[in-house]
Amino acid sequence: MRLLRTPVLVDVLLALMLTALSLVVVVDGDVGPAGVVLAVLSVAPLAVRQLAPAATLAATSLALAGYALLGYGDSPSSAVGMVIALFTVATLRPRATVAMLFPLPLATLLASYLSVDGVSAALTGQAVVVLLCAWALGDSTRRWAHRAQEAALLAERSVADERTRIARELHDVVAHHMSVVALQNGVARFVVDTDTVAARTAIDHASEASREALADMRRMLQALRTEEPGDRAPQPGVADLDELVDRLAAAGLRVAVTRTGTARPIGAGRELCVFRVAQESLTNVLKHAGVDRARLHLDHGDRVLTLEVVDDGGGSGPVDGVPTPGFGITGMRERAELYGGVLEAGPEPGGGFVVRLRLPVASTAALVGPLSGALT
């Protein structure tokens, strides 16, 4: 049964069946050896129709033309081989190729019908319509296959985007929490011999950060298990920024938070985007900026939500105290663009580093496009 699923073998079986039928027709008629050969050639090339569709159409058409010109009468098997060959060409080749080859089967069909006495113009016209229908059906099949291929590529691209999103989420979670764990462990190691209380406190903070990291990763894994729609913990959002600031304060980074405007629901996706950008930015300050203070400002505008994370720099970061934009900043920028927003990151004129996120939050989804263009 597996052999029957192979396209070429199926074509071979089709060609053998049509050849047998053609032989039955021509043997009963008054045709010589040449007629038998031409009748066979009018269908036998279908065995390779998918490997050489143009050559198959040419061979079947020429065989039928020779059959008619030798005076053997109507086409054997009603020219079904040529019709199938035309359909194959229209399916596998561009329209320009089909248009260039179409006069050959058309001329063959007209010559074959005109060589038979008593064939009406209506019957000839019907035969021409059959050729046109074969062309149209093959062309629609080719377009359908093209759409199916595009859909498959889109599905693959969606899977790749989802993998990138998951990788970004993992990066944000691990980079933030593990940075806190590493810093607290360093503090504990430094003071373990002189201040056991401070060492124990640092270890407690490290343990809490590791548990939160596991909880975040568990939420991500639960979100991926779509076949089990049980209760899921919500993803972090704007309301969780205070908890994030408290956690960073325990790690040694004091963050001054200011808010303006009136807070309102902006959607789970944008909530998560704001939280992750704040988390990544403050984690970069903690790791690279070499300072113990930062500022976080959140402005709830009527149409745009703006988040700013600023540090004063002056530390021992990779490049003169300024965090080097890497996967984290690239990921933040991609997050912002996903919701029609803009993210800017760079050194401040007076020193330090700023990350500024602006997200369109208008209630009408149609406003996202114009706002995105305006923000840029």
Secondary structure, 3 states (H helix, E strand, C coil): CCHHHCHHHHHHHHHHHHHHHHHHHHHHCCCCHHHHHHHHHCCHHHHHCCCCHHHHHHHHHHHHHHHHHCCCCCCHHHHHHHHHHHHHHHHHCCHHHHHHHCHHHHHHHHHHHHCCCCCCHHHHHHHHHHHHHHHHHHHHHHHHHHHHHHHHHHHHHHHHHHHHHHHHHHHHHHHHHHHHHHHHHHHHHHHCCCCHHHHHHHHHHHHHHHHHHHHHHHHHHHHHCCCCCCCCCCCCCHHHHHHHHHHHHHCCCEEEEEEEECCCCCCHHHHHHHHHHHHHHHHHHHHHHCCCEEEEEEEECCCEEEEEEEECCCCCCCECCECCCCHHHHHHHHHHHHCCCEEEEEECCCCCEEEEEEEECCCCHHHHHHHHHHHC
